[in-house]
Amino acid sequence: MTRVCVDAMGGDETPQVVCEGIALALKNDPTLKVLVAGAEELVVPFCESHDRAVPLVTTEVIGMAEHPAEAVRKKKDSSIVRGCAAVRAGEAEAFFSAGSTGAVFAAATMGIGRIRGIKRPALATPLPGLNGHNTVFLDLGANADVRPESIVQFARMGAAYARVVLGVAEPRVGLLCNGEEETKGSEMALAYHAALAEADCGFVGNAEGSDLLLGDFDVIVTDGFTGNVALKTLEGTAKFILATLREQISRSARGKAGALLLKPGLKSLKDLLSGDAYGGAVLLGLKAPVFIGHGATSVQAIAAGTAAAAGAVRGGLVDKVAESFKQMEQ
């Protein structure tokens, strides 16, 4: 059995949505066991009615608006802190939460620990692209200010993730910048470029914003501030496109008729842009897989996040990231 701890209290939706997602994940995977962290009145009845679900009773919840580090220090019995502690204690092999990204980052870094030699964990996710091509994008917000040596580590971890999850033998790594020329960018971007060019990490040059979805890079790296802005821009654009399509379609009988024919394609587009199928983002650089979902998540997204965490355990993601990192450091 693969053991994953899931934070039942995380996210903007009700805990019942999380529990429904866990139930779906258990239904889809007969070799999965879930440690469900949360309030007793929620997790105990749920686990009693679902095989392979084990309660981890907690008494505190870290809210989205709380200061992450302070909340982690003060709320030792929160579902996030206890969930990460359970992974460290060997009760689970991975952790998934749709709660506060900052709190999960802090609790996982302190509670689970980093792979030896890695200074800063980075938040990464595969972005969809043309013809089924995916691009691993990091950092998505875990580290707002980053030194050049950390960008190199991000590149190496992202490349290892691309090998393990996407099956890319020789990942092509790009640096997100305002132009493809090596002379483009701020002073910090130029420093990032110089460090990446000197490192053995598969770096092939600068990537522009359009390359996130349309380019042929396998990995694109940047600092957490820029990465988070770029990601939120993509998410907002996706919502705008879908909302505009619905508005235009509803304006006429012809549009409504055409929508019936387009409905399967539009649903596929919505699923692709939502990112639910990828199970959220993964914190690379830790001693165990830690996945973070969107706050406004769905049942399907919880199931996908739980499945992604289990898949990372089975694929040996942490060991392969550590091994790849060691080889490149030699």
Backbone torsions as a table, in degrees:
resi	resn	phi	psi	omega
1	MET	NA	137.5	172.5
2	THR	-93.1	126.4	-172.7
3	ARG	-106.3	118.9	179.2
4	VAL	-120.9	132.8	173.6
5	CYS	-94.2	130.5	-180.0
6	VAL	-119.7	132.4	177.4
7	ASP	-79.1	107.3	-177.6
8	ALA	-76.4	-14.0	-175.0
9	MET	-99.7	-4.7	-175.3
10	GLY	-83.5	150.2	175.3
11	GLY	106.8	166.5	179.9
12	ASP	-82.4	-22.6	-179.9
13	GLU	-80.3	173.7	179.5
14	THR	-71.4	154.8	176.8
15	PRO	-58.3	-25.5	178.6
16	GLN	-62.1	-34.1	177.2
17	VAL	-63.7	-42.2	178.1
18	VAL	-62.7	-44.3	-179.5
19	CYS	-63.2	-38.9	177.0
20	GLU	-63.6	-36.8	177.2
21	GLY	-67.0	-39.7	176.6
22	ILE	-63.2	-43.0	179.2
23	ALA	-59.9	-40.2	178.5
24	LEU	-66.1	-41.2	178.8
25	ALA	-62.7	-42.1	178.2
26	LEU	-64.7	-39.0	179.0
27	LYS	-64.6	-39.5	-177.1
28	ASN	-77.0	-20.1	-173.0
29	ASP	-133.6	99.2	-178.1
30	PRO	-70.5	-9.0	179.3
31	THR	-105.2	16.5	-179.1
32	LEU	-103.9	137.3	173.1
33	LYS	-124.1	132.7	-175.2
34	VAL	-118.6	127.4	171.0
35	LEU	-91.8	113.8	-172.3
36	VAL	-99.2	112.4	-176.7
37	ALA	-96.2	125.1	179.4
38	GLY	168.4	-170.2	-177.2
39	ALA	-63.2	143.4	-175.7
40	GLU	-57.4	-43.0	-176.5
41	GLU	-67.3	-15.2	178.7
42	LEU	-98.2	-53.9	-169.1
43	VAL	-77.7	-32.7	-178.1
44	VAL	-66.1	-50.9	176.9
45	PRO	-61.1	-38.2	-179.9
46	PHE	-62.6	-46.9	-177.1
47	CYS	-69.3	-30.8	177.1
48	GLU	-66.3	-26.5	-177.5
49	SER	-100.7	3.3	-179.9
50	HIS	-134.2	123.2	175.5
51	ASP	-63.9	147.8	177.1
52	ARG	67.2	19.2	173.6
53	ALA	-116.5	129.3	-175.7
54	VAL	-123.4	130.7	-177.7
55	PRO	-78.3	140.9	169.5
56	LEU	-122.5	95.6	-172.2
57	VAL	-76.1	126.6	177.7
58	THR	-128.2	161.0	-174.8
59	THR	-117.0	-2.8	-176.5
60	GLU	-130.8	156.2	179.3
61	VAL	-132.0	135.4	175.1
62	ILE	-95.1	119.0	-178.5
63	GLY	-80.1	162.2	-178.9
64	MET	-63.9	-30.7	-174.4
65	ALA	-88.7	-6.5	-178.3
66	GLU	-75.8	152.4	175.6
67	HIS	-67.2	119.3	-171.2
68	PRO	-54.4	-54.8	-175.5
69	ALA	-64.0	-42.4	179.8
70	GLU	-64.7	-42.4	-179.7
71	ALA	-63.5	-41.0	179.7
72	VAL	-64.6	-39.1	179.6
73	ARG	-69.6	-38.6	-175.0
74	LYS	-85.0	-37.3	-174.3
75	LYS	-100.6	73.8	-177.2
76	LYS	-67.5	-23.0	-178.6
77	ASP	-103.0	22.6	176.0
78	SER	-76.3	158.7	-178.6
79	SER	-63.3	-33.3	179.7
80	ILE	-70.8	-48.6	-178.7
81	VAL	-65.6	-45.4	-179.4
82	ARG	-67.3	-34.6	178.8
83	GLY	-64.1	-44.2	178.2
84	CYS	-66.5	-37.1	177.8
85	ALA	-64.0	-36.1	178.9
86	ALA	-64.6	-36.4	176.9
87	VAL	-66.4	-45.0	179.4
88	ARG	-62.1	-36.1	-178.5
89	ALA	-78.5	-6.2	179.0
90	GLY	87.6	6.5	177.6
91	GLU	-74.1	-23.6	175.8
92	ALA	-142.3	160.7	-177.0
93	GLU	-104.5	-10.6	-179.2
94	ALA	-157.1	164.2	-177.9
95	PHE	-133.8	139.6	176.2
96	PHE	-133.5	134.8	177.6
97	SER	-147.1	145.1	172.2
98	ALA	-104.4	19.0	-179.0
99	GLY	-85.5	-159.9	-177.9
100	SER	-57.0	121.6	-179.9
101	THR	-60.0	-44.3	-179.2
102	GLY	-63.4	-40.1	179.9
103	ALA	-68.2	-42.0	177.4
104	VAL	-63.0	-42.6	178.8
105	PHE	-59.1	-48.0	-178.1
106	ALA	-66.3	-46.8	-177.8
107	ALA	-65.8	-39.8	-179.2
108	ALA	-71.1	-40.4	-180.0
109	THR	-64.1	-43.7	-179.5
110	MET	-80.3	-38.9	-173.5
111	GLY	-85.1	-34.4	-179.3
112	ILE	-100.4	-40.4	177.1
113	GLY	95.0	159.5	-178.5
114	ARG	-93.6	154.6	171.2
115	ILE	-63.3	140.1	-178.2
116	ARG	-54.3	128.6	177.2
117	GLY	95.6	-15.7	-179.3
118	ILE	-92.0	122.9	-175.3
119	LYS	-81.4	-40.9	-176.8
120	ARG	-136.8	123.6	171.4
121	PRO	-65.2	153.4	-179.5
122	ALA	-129.6	146.0	-179.7
123	LEU	-92.4	124.7	-174.8
124	ALA	-132.9	152.5	174.5
125	THR	-151.5	149.6	173.0
126	PRO	-78.9	132.2	175.0
127	LEU	-99.7	142.2	178.8
128	PRO	-72.8	153.3	178.9
129	GLY	-145.4	-175.0	-179.4
130	LEU	-69.8	146.9	175.9
131	ASN	56.6	31.8	176.6
132	GLY	78.4	6.1	-179.4
133	HIS	-79.2	129.4	178.2
134	ASN	-108.6	148.4	178.4
135	THR	-124.2	124.3	176.7
136	VAL	-76.8	124.5	-176.6
137	PHE	-118.6	127.9	178.4
138	LEU	-157.8	151.8	4.2
139	ASP	-92.4	142.7	-174.9
140	LEU	-94.5	4.9	177.7
141	GLY	144.4	0.3	-178.6
142	ALA	-72.1	-29.9	-175.8
143	ASN	-134.2	101.8	-176.7
144	ALA	-69.4	-40.6	-179.9
145	ASP	-113.1	123.7	-172.2
146	VAL	-132.3	134.8	174.5
147	ARG	-83.0	158.2	-178.7
148	PRO	-54.4	-38.3	-179.1
149	GLU	-65.2	-29.8	177.0
150	SER	-73.7	-35.3	176.2
151	ILE	-61.3	-38.4	176.8
152	VAL	-62.9	-42.4	178.0
153	GLN	-65.0	-38.6	176.0
154	PHE	-58.7	-43.4	-179.6
155	ALA	-61.3	-42.0	-178.9
156	ARG	-69.3	-41.4	178.1
157	MET	-67.5	-40.7	178.3
158	GLY	-63.1	-38.6	178.5
159	ALA	-66.0	-40.6	177.7
160	ALA	-63.8	-40.5	178.1
161	TYR	-63.0	-41.6	178.7
162	ALA	-63.0	-36.3	178.4
163	ARG	-67.7	-46.4	-174.3
164	VAL	-73.8	-49.5	-172.0
165	VAL	-88.0	-40.9	-176.4
166	LEU	-97.8	-10.3	177.9
167	GLY	71.8	28.2	179.6
168	VAL	-88.5	120.1	-175.7
169	ALA	-67.8	-45.9	-178.3
170	GLU	-128.7	84.5	-175.8
171	PRO	-62.4	137.5	175.5
172	ARG	-94.0	119.1	-174.7
173	VAL	-103.5	132.4	176.6
174	GLY	-123.2	157.7	175.8
175	LEU	-105.7	124.4	179.1
176	LEU	-66.1	124.1	-175.1
177	CYS	-149.9	178.1	-179.1
178	ASN	-94.4	18.3	177.1
179	GLY	178.8	153.1	-177.2
180	GLU	-79.4	-17.3	-179.7
181	GLU	-69.1	142.9	-177.7
182	GLU	-68.5	-14.0	178.8
183	THR	-89.5	-4.4	-178.3
184	LYS	-82.2	154.4	172.0
185	GLY	115.0	169.3	175.6
186	SER	-71.6	175.1	177.5
187	GLU	-59.5	-39.7	179.4
188	MET	-68.3	-40.4	178.3
189	ALA	-62.9	-39.0	177.1
190	LEU	-64.4	-37.2	177.3
191	ALA	-67.6	-39.9	176.1
192	TYR	-60.3	-45.2	-178.0
193	HIS	-60.8	-45.6	-178.7
194	ALA	-62.1	-42.4	-179.4
195	ALA	-66.8	-41.4	179.1
196	LEU	-66.6	-37.9	-179.2
197	ALA	-65.2	-29.8	-178.9
198	GLU	-85.6	-17.2	-174.8
199	ALA	-91.7	155.7	175.4
200	ASP	-91.8	83.3	-174.5
201	CYS	-139.1	11.3	179.5
202	GLY	80.9	18.1	-177.9
203	PHE	-69.8	131.0	-178.8
204	VAL	-121.3	-1.4	177.1
205	GLY	134.2	-174.8	-178.8
206	ASN	-74.3	147.2	174.3
207	ALA	-118.4	139.6	176.3
208	GLU	-92.7	170.0	-178.2
209	GLY	-56.3	-36.0	-179.7
210	SER	-66.1	-22.0	-179.4
211	ASP	-73.0	-14.8	179.6
212	LEU	-59.7	-36.9	179.6
213	LEU	-114.6	-23.0	-172.1
214	LEU	-112.5	-9.2	-174.4
215	GLY	-85.0	-178.9	-179.6
216	ASP	-112.1	22.0	174.9
217	PHE	-79.6	148.0	175.9
218	ASP	-94.5	-26.8	179.0
219	VAL	-139.2	134.6	173.0
220	ILE	-127.3	127.4	-177.0
221	VAL	-114.6	152.3	174.5
222	THR	-164.4	177.2	175.0
223	ASP	-75.5	162.5	-175.4
224	GLY	-65.1	-31.1	178.9
225	PHE	-65.2	-52.7	-179.5
226	THR	-64.9	-40.8	-178.4
227	GLY	-63.6	-40.5	-179.9
228	ASN	-68.1	-40.7	177.7
229	VAL	-62.0	-44.4	-179.4
230	ALA	-63.3	-43.5	-179.3
231	LEU	-63.5	-45.6	-179.9
232	LYS	-65.3	-32.2	176.5
233	THR	-65.0	-43.2	177.5
234	LEU	-62.5	-43.0	-179.5
235	GLU	-64.4	-42.1	178.5
236	GLY	-65.3	-39.5	178.1
237	THR	-63.0	-42.3	179.6
238	ALA	-61.7	-44.2	179.0
239	LYS	-63.9	-39.3	179.0
240	PHE	-63.3	-44.9	-179.2
241	ILE	-61.6	-46.9	-178.2
242	LEU	-66.3	-41.7	179.3
243	ALA	-65.0	-40.2	179.4
244	THR	-66.3	-39.9	177.4
245	LEU	-61.6	-44.9	179.3
246	ARG	-62.2	-41.0	-179.8
247	GLU	-64.4	-45.6	-178.6
248	GLN	-66.7	-38.5	-178.6
249	ILE	-65.7	-36.4	-175.1
250	SER	-78.4	-4.6	-174.6
251	ARG	-78.5	-18.3	-177.2
252	SER	-145.9	159.7	177.6
253	ALA	-64.4	-37.2	178.7
254	ARG	-63.1	-40.9	179.4
255	GLY	-64.9	-40.3	179.7
256	LYS	-66.3	-37.8	178.5
257	ALA	-66.4	-42.1	178.8
258	GLY	-65.6	-30.3	-179.1
259	ALA	-63.8	-33.1	178.9
260	LEU	-62.7	-37.5	178.5
261	LEU	-73.6	-33.5	-176.7
262	LEU	-87.4	-8.8	-171.9
263	LYS	-53.2	-46.6	179.8
264	PRO	-61.7	-40.8	179.6
265	GLY	-68.2	-38.6	179.3
266	LEU	-67.4	-36.9	177.9
267	LYS	-65.5	-40.7	178.3
268	SER	-63.3	-40.0	178.2
269	LEU	-63.9	-43.0	179.5
270	LYS	-61.9	-44.3	-180.0
271	ASP	-63.8	-38.2	-179.0
272	LEU	-67.3	-43.1	-177.9
273	LEU	-75.7	-24.1	-178.0
274	SER	-71.3	-29.0	-179.2
275	GLY	80.6	0.8	-178.1
276	ASP	-59.8	-34.7	-176.1
277	ALA	-65.4	-21.1	-177.9
278	TYR	-89.3	-6.6	176.3
279	GLY	75.4	21.9	179.0
280	GLY	88.9	-157.1	-177.5
281	ALA	-109.4	154.0	-179.2
282	VAL	-111.9	139.7	174.6
283	LEU	-87.7	105.5	179.6
284	LEU	-84.9	141.9	177.0
285	GLY	109.3	-1.7	179.5
286	LEU	-96.9	166.0	-177.1
287	LYS	-79.2	-2.0	176.0
288	ALA	-151.0	153.7	179.0
289	PRO	-65.9	129.8	176.1
290	VAL	-129.6	120.7	-178.9
291	PHE	-114.1	141.4	-179.7
292	ILE	-123.6	123.1	179.6
293	GLY	-94.9	172.1	175.4
294	HIS	-65.9	146.2	177.4
295	GLY	-61.3	-48.2	178.3
296	ALA	-85.7	68.5	-171.6
297	THR	-98.0	172.6	-177.6
298	SER	-119.9	172.3	176.6
299	VAL	-58.0	-44.6	-178.9
300	GLN	-64.9	-36.5	-179.7
301	ALA	-68.8	-38.6	176.4
302	ILE	-63.0	-44.2	178.2
303	ALA	-61.9	-42.0	-179.6
304	ALA	-67.4	-39.1	178.8
305	GLY	-65.3	-41.2	176.8
306	THR	-63.9	-43.1	179.1
307	ALA	-65.5	-39.2	179.4
308	ALA	-63.8	-40.0	178.1
309	ALA	-63.1	-42.9	178.5
310	ALA	-65.1	-40.3	179.1
311	GLY	-64.1	-35.7	178.6
312	ALA	-66.6	-36.0	176.7
313	VAL	-65.7	-48.6	-176.5
314	ARG	-66.4	-31.8	179.3
315	GLY	-83.6	-2.2	179.7
316	GLY	64.8	37.9	-174.9
317	LEU	-57.6	-47.9	-176.5
318	VAL	-62.0	-46.4	-179.8
319	ASP	-62.4	-38.4	-177.8
320	LYS	-73.8	-34.3	174.5
321	VAL	-64.1	-45.3	180.0
322	ALA	-63.8	-43.2	-179.6
323	GLU	-65.1	-45.1	179.1
324	SER	-62.5	-40.4	-179.7
325	PHE	-65.2	-42.7	179.5
326	LYS	-63.3	-43.4	-179.7
327	GLN	-62.2	-40.2	-179.0
328	MET	-73.6	-24.8	-179.5
329	GLU	-78.7	-20.6	-178.0
330	GLN	-72.3	NA	NA
